Amino acid sequence: MHLISAVLLQFVAQRFLGVWGAAVAGALTGVLFRQGGAIRAGAFSAALAAVVLLLAAAERGVALTEFATTIGRNFSLPGWAVLVATLVLPALQAGGFAGLVSRVLRKERAAIR
């Protein structure tokens, strides 16, 4: 149940706040998964939300590959690498924040006992 909440949270956060939303939702995912599994849940939910949002943009007629190729030219990268980075970077960011928050919460809980 928490995983569904994390995916929905990531979707809404990335939709309205972009990459910063992935970070905020990753931190909140860390609160949800403070007992363990926060890194995997944060990374999975962010990647899934990014895929859904990219597919929704493609359905609206956005030329994702042309846009990615244009960005890639600035960094001497192929267009597919830019699209992969678009999916991987929010996942890494959200997973990292989720893991950090869950670890801090577990340590605080252990210190209180």
Backbone as numpy.savetxt, mean C-alpha at the origin, in Angstrom:
# Nx Ny Nz CAx CAy CAz Cx Cy Cz
-11.26 -11.31 9.00 -12.08 -10.11 9.00 -11.21 -8.85 9.00
-10.11 -8.93 9.75 -9.22 -7.76 9.78 -8.59 -7.51 8.41
-8.34 -8.58 7.66 -7.72 -8.40 6.34 -8.66 -7.67 5.40
-9.94 -8.00 5.45 -10.92 -7.29 4.62 -10.96 -5.82 5.02
-10.92 -5.55 6.30 -10.90 -4.16 6.78 -9.65 -3.44 6.29
-8.51 -4.13 6.32 -7.26 -3.52 5.86 -7.30 -3.21 4.36
-7.88 -4.12 3.58 -7.98 -3.89 2.13 -8.89 -2.70 1.85
-10.05 -2.66 2.50 -10.97 -1.53 2.30 -10.35 -0.21 2.75
-9.64 -0.25 3.87 -8.97 0.94 4.37 -7.92 1.43 3.38
-7.13 0.51 2.83 -6.11 0.88 1.84 -6.76 1.45 0.58
-7.83 0.83 0.14 -8.49 1.30 -1.08 -8.96 2.74 -0.92
-9.65 3.02 0.17 -10.17 4.37 0.39 -9.02 5.36 0.58
-8.02 4.97 1.36 -6.91 5.88 1.64 -6.11 6.19 0.38
-5.81 5.17 -0.43 -5.06 5.42 -1.66 -5.89 6.20 -2.68
-7.18 5.97 -2.67 -8.05 6.67 -3.62 -8.06 8.16 -3.36
-8.10 8.55 -2.09 -8.23 9.96 -1.77 -6.92 10.63 -1.36
-5.95 9.88 -0.86 -4.70 10.48 -0.40 -3.47 10.00 -1.14
-3.63 9.07 -2.08 -2.50 8.60 -2.87 -1.50 7.82 -2.04
-0.22 8.05 -2.29 0.84 7.32 -1.59 0.83 7.63 -0.10
0.51 8.87 0.25 0.42 9.20 1.68 -0.70 8.42 2.34
-1.75 8.17 1.61 -2.83 7.35 2.13 -2.39 5.93 2.41
-1.51 5.40 1.57 -0.98 4.06 1.80 -0.20 4.01 3.11
0.53 5.07 3.41 1.29 5.12 4.67 0.36 5.20 5.88
-0.65 6.05 5.79 -1.60 6.20 6.90 -2.37 4.90 7.11
-2.84 4.31 6.03 -3.57 3.05 6.16 -2.66 1.93 6.64
-1.39 1.98 6.28 -0.43 0.99 6.80 -0.28 1.09 8.30
-0.21 2.32 8.81 -0.12 2.50 10.26 -1.37 1.99 10.96
-2.53 2.25 10.39 -3.77 1.76 10.98 -3.88 0.24 10.87
-3.33 -0.33 9.81 -3.28 -1.79 9.69 -2.41 -2.38 10.78
-1.35 -1.69 11.14 -0.51 -2.14 12.25 -1.27 -2.20 13.55
-2.21 -1.28 13.75 -3.05 -1.31 14.95 -3.98 -2.52 14.90
-4.54 -2.78 13.71 -5.45 -3.92 13.57 -4.73 -5.26 13.79
-3.51 -5.36 13.30 -2.76 -6.62 13.35 -1.64 -6.55 14.37
-1.88 -5.97 15.52 -0.81 -5.81 16.50 -0.34 -7.13 17.09
-1.10 -8.20 16.94 -0.69 -9.50 17.46 0.26 -10.24 16.51
0.33 -9.82 15.27 1.23 -10.47 14.31 0.64 -10.45 12.92
1.51 -10.58 11.93 1.09 -10.60 10.54 0.85 -9.24 9.92
1.27 -8.19 10.60 0.98 -6.83 10.13 1.72 -6.50 8.84
2.96 -6.94 8.72 3.73 -6.61 7.52 3.09 -7.24 6.29
2.76 -8.52 6.39 2.13 -9.20 5.25 0.77 -8.59 4.92
-0.02 -8.32 5.94 -1.36 -7.75 5.71 -1.27 -6.36 5.11
-0.35 -5.53 5.61 -0.19 -4.18 5.09 0.29 -4.18 3.64
1.27 -5.02 3.34 1.80 -5.08 1.98 0.76 -5.64 1.01
0.08 -6.71 1.41 -0.92 -7.32 0.54 -2.08 -6.37 0.27
-2.57 -5.73 1.30 -3.73 -4.85 1.12 -3.37 -3.64 0.27
-2.16 -3.09 0.43 -1.75 -1.94 -0.37 -1.56 -2.33 -1.83
-0.95 -3.48 -2.08 -0.76 -3.92 -3.47 -2.09 -4.21 -4.14
-3.00 -4.86 -3.41 -4.31 -5.16 -3.98 -5.08 -3.88 -4.28
-5.03 -2.91 -3.38 -5.71 -1.64 -3.61 -5.11 -0.91 -4.81
-3.78 -0.95 -4.95 -3.13 -0.29 -6.09 -3.53 -0.95 -7.40
-3.63 -2.28 -7.42 -4.05 -2.98 -8.63 -5.47 -2.59 -9.01
-6.37 -2.57 -8.03 -7.76 -2.22 -8.30 -7.86 -0.79 -8.83
-7.12 0.12 -8.23 -7.17 1.51 -8.68 -6.57 1.68 -10.07
-5.50 0.95 -10.38 -4.93 1.02 -11.73 -5.89 0.44 -12.76
-6.54 -0.67 -12.43 -7.52 -1.25 -13.35 -8.71 -0.32 -13.56
-9.14 0.34 -12.50 -10.25 1.30 -12.62 -9.85 2.47 -13.51
-8.61 2.93 -13.38 -8.14 4.02 -14.24 -8.06 3.56 -15.69
-7.63 2.32 -15.91 -7.55 1.80 -17.27 -8.94 1.66 -17.90
-9.91 1.27 -17.09 -11.28 1.16 -17.61 -11.86 2.51 -18.00
-11.43 3.56 -17.30 -11.91 4.91 -17.64 -11.23 5.45 -18.88
-10.26 4.74 -19.41 -9.63 5.15 -20.65 -8.28 5.82 -20.46
-7.72 5.78 -19.28 -6.40 6.36 -19.05 -5.36 5.45 -19.71
-4.50 6.03 -20.49 -3.46 5.25 -21.18 -2.29 5.05 -20.22
-2.39 4.01 -19.40 -1.39 3.78 -18.36 -0.02 3.47 -18.93
0.04 2.67 -19.97 1.35 2.30 -20.50 2.05 3.49 -21.15
1.29 4.33 -21.83 1.90 5.52 -22.43 2.38 6.49 -21.35
1.58 6.65 -20.31 1.97 7.52 -19.20 3.21 6.98 -18.50
3.23 5.66 -18.25 4.38 5.04 -17.60 5.63 5.14 -18.46
5.48 5.00 -19.76 6.64 5.13 -20.66 7.18 6.55 -20.65
6.28 7.53 -20.60 6.71 8.93 -20.54 7.51 9.20 -19.27
7.01 8.70 -18.15 7.75 8.86 -16.89 9.06 8.10 -16.94
9.02 6.89 -17.49 10.22 6.06 -17.57 11.33 6.69 -18.37
10.98 7.45 -19.39 12.02 8.12 -20.19 12.83 9.10 -19.35
12.20 9.72 -18.39 12.92 10.66 -17.52 13.97 9.96 -16.67
13.76 8.68 -16.37 14.67 7.93 -15.50 15.37 6.80 -16.23
15.25 6.75 -17.55 15.83 5.69 -18.37 15.33 4.31 -17.95
14.04 4.21 -17.72 13.41 2.95 -17.34 12.34 2.59 -18.36
12.10 1.30 -18.55 10.98 0.92 -19.42 9.64 1.20 -18.72
8.60 1.32 -19.50 7.28 1.63 -18.94 6.78 0.59 -17.96
7.07 -0.70 -18.22 6.59 -1.75 -17.32 7.23 -1.62 -15.95
8.47 -1.12 -15.88 9.14 -0.96 -14.59 8.46 0.13 -13.76
7.98 1.16 -14.42 7.26 2.22 -13.71 5.94 1.69 -13.17
5.24 0.86 -13.96 3.98 0.27 -13.48 4.22 -0.68 -12.31
5.29 -1.46 -12.37 5.62 -2.36 -11.26 5.95 -1.55 -10.01
6.70 -0.47 -10.17 7.03 0.38 -9.03 5.77 1.01 -8.44
4.80 1.32 -9.29 3.53 1.88 -8.82 2.81 0.90 -7.91
2.98 -0.37 -8.14 2.35 -1.40 -7.31 3.19 -1.76 -6.09
4.51 -1.80 -6.26 5.39 -2.28 -5.20 5.64 -1.22 -4.12
5.83 0.01 -4.51 6.19 1.03 -3.52 5.12 1.25 -2.44
3.84 1.37 -2.78 2.85 1.48 -1.69 2.81 0.24 -0.81
3.05 -0.94 -1.41 3.04 -2.17 -0.62 4.19 -2.19 0.38
5.37 -1.79 -0.07 6.52 -1.74 0.84 6.31 -0.71 1.94
5.79 0.44 1.56 5.56 1.51 2.52 4.51 1.10 3.55
3.39 0.58 3.10 2.32 0.20 4.02 2.74 -0.97 4.90
3.44 -1.95 4.31 3.92 -3.08 5.11 4.91 -2.65 6.18
5.78 -1.72 5.81 6.76 -1.23 6.78 6.11 -0.47 7.93
5.19 0.42 7.60 4.50 1.16 8.66 3.66 0.23 9.53
2.99 -0.74 8.90 2.17 -1.68 9.66 3.03 -2.49 10.63
4.17 -2.96 10.14 5.07 -3.72 11.01 5.63 -2.89 12.14
5.99 -1.66 11.84 6.53 -0.77 12.87 5.50 -0.50 13.97
4.30 -0.14 13.57 3.27 0.18 14.55 2.91 -1.04 15.38
2.77 -2.20 14.74 2.40 -3.39 15.51 3.50 -3.78 16.48
4.75 -3.63 16.08 5.86 -3.96 16.99 5.89 -3.02 18.18
5.69 -1.73 17.94 5.67 -0.76 19.04 4.53 -1.07 20.00
3.36 -1.39 19.46 2.22 -1.70 20.32 2.45 -2.98 21.12
3.08 -3.98 20.52 3.37 -5.22 21.26 4.38 -4.97 22.37
5.39 -4.15 22.09 6.40 -3.87 23.12 5.81 -3.06 24.26
4.96 -2.10 23.94 4.31 -1.33 25.00 3.41 -2.21 25.85
2.72 -3.11 25.21 1.83 -4.01 25.95 2.63 -4.92 26.87
3.78 -5.39 26.37 4.63 -6.26 27.19 5.24 -5.46 28.35
5.56 -4.19 28.12 6.16 -3.37 29.17 5.15 -3.05 30.27
3.88 -2.96 29.91 2.85 -2.64 30.89 2.64 -3.81 31.85
2.76 -5.02 31.34 2.55 -6.21 32.18 3.58 -6.33 33.19
